[in-house]
């Protein structure tokens, strides 16, 4: 079982940066055995993939809308995944969720691959 808790959201202006954190409480396994993903839900839209990172942190993937501005990384010793968000835009406004999966393969962008989800943290970017 994995329990996830996001933090770091807030209200910022366009062009600012934020770093989101996702702390995992893991039982029956270890954090380093989970693929971690970040997704977001914007008003009036469906929840969408943002970024994912593999077990060791050497493999990452991004949606085109955030590539080059966002960076996902993890610290397995701290059971924490991060999403560094730079050059934020108003269209990045959303509730951001972290998610965990023991295996995702090439379907890392598919929400159905992630059985464990946090409660989300709100990010609001003003213009």
N, C-alpha and C positions, 0 to 999 in steps of 0.2 A: 504494500500500500504506500501511496505517496500523497502527502498533503502539501499544497503549494500556497505561498502567500506572496503577493506582489506588493511593491511599494515604490515610491519615487515619483508618482504622477503629480500633476499640478497645473497651474495656469501660467503660461509663458507667452512671450510675444514672438511673432514670426522672426526666424533667424536665430532664436535662442537654442540652447541645448538642454537636454534632460537625460538622466540615467535611471532606468528602471531596474529594480532588483527583484528576483524571484527566489525566495528561500524555500528549500524542500525539506520536509520531514519524511524520512524513508524508513520503512520497516520491512524486513524480509529480503532486502536487497541493499544495494549501495547506489548513491546518486550517480556515480560514474558510469553506471550501466543503463542510463536513461538518455534518450534523445530528448532535447528540450526545444520547444518551439514558442514563438510569440505570435499571437494573433490579435486582431483589433476589430471592434464593432463600433462603427460610426452611425450617427443618427440617420435613420431611413435606409440603411444599407445592411447587407448580410455580413456576418463575421468573416474576415478574410485573413489569409496568411500574411505574415510580415517577415519572419526570419526563423531559421532553425539551425541547430548546432549538434554535431555528433558527440559520441560518448567522450572522446578525448579532447574535443575542442578543435581538432585539426580540420574538420569539415564543416563548412557553413554554407548557407543558402539564403537568398533574399528575394523578396518580390521586387519587380522592376521599379515600383513606385518609391522604394526606399533605398535601393542599391546605391552606394556611394555616399549616403547621408547617415545611415544607421549601421551599427556594428553590434553583432551578438558575440558574447564570449561567456566563459564559465570558469568558476573556481571550484573544482571538485573537493578540495579540502574544506571549503566553507559551505558545501551543498548549495551553491548559489549560481544562478544564471543571470546574466545582465543584458540589457538592451541600451546601448548608448545611442541617443538620438541627437543628431546635429542638424543645423540648418532647417529647423522645424518650420512647417508650413501650416496654414489654417486647415488644409485638407487632411492633416495628420490628426486632427481632433477626433478622439475616439476613446472608448474604454479598451485598455490593453490587457490581454490575458496571457499568462504563461501556461504551458501545457507540457506534459511529460509522457513519453512512450518508451517501452522497453525496446521496440524496434519499429522503424518506419520505412526503411529502405528508400526506394525512389519516390514513395508517396509522402514524403516529409511535409508537404504542403496541405495534405488532406487532414481535415479536422477529425475525421473518423478514426485515424490512426492513434489518436491521443486519448487514452482513457482517463487521464488525470488532469484536472484544471484548477486554476486558482479562481478567486472571486473577482479579480480585475482591479485595475487602477485607472482613474480618469486622467486623461491628458487633454488639455484645452489650449489651443494655440490661437491667439488673437492676432488680427491683422494690423 
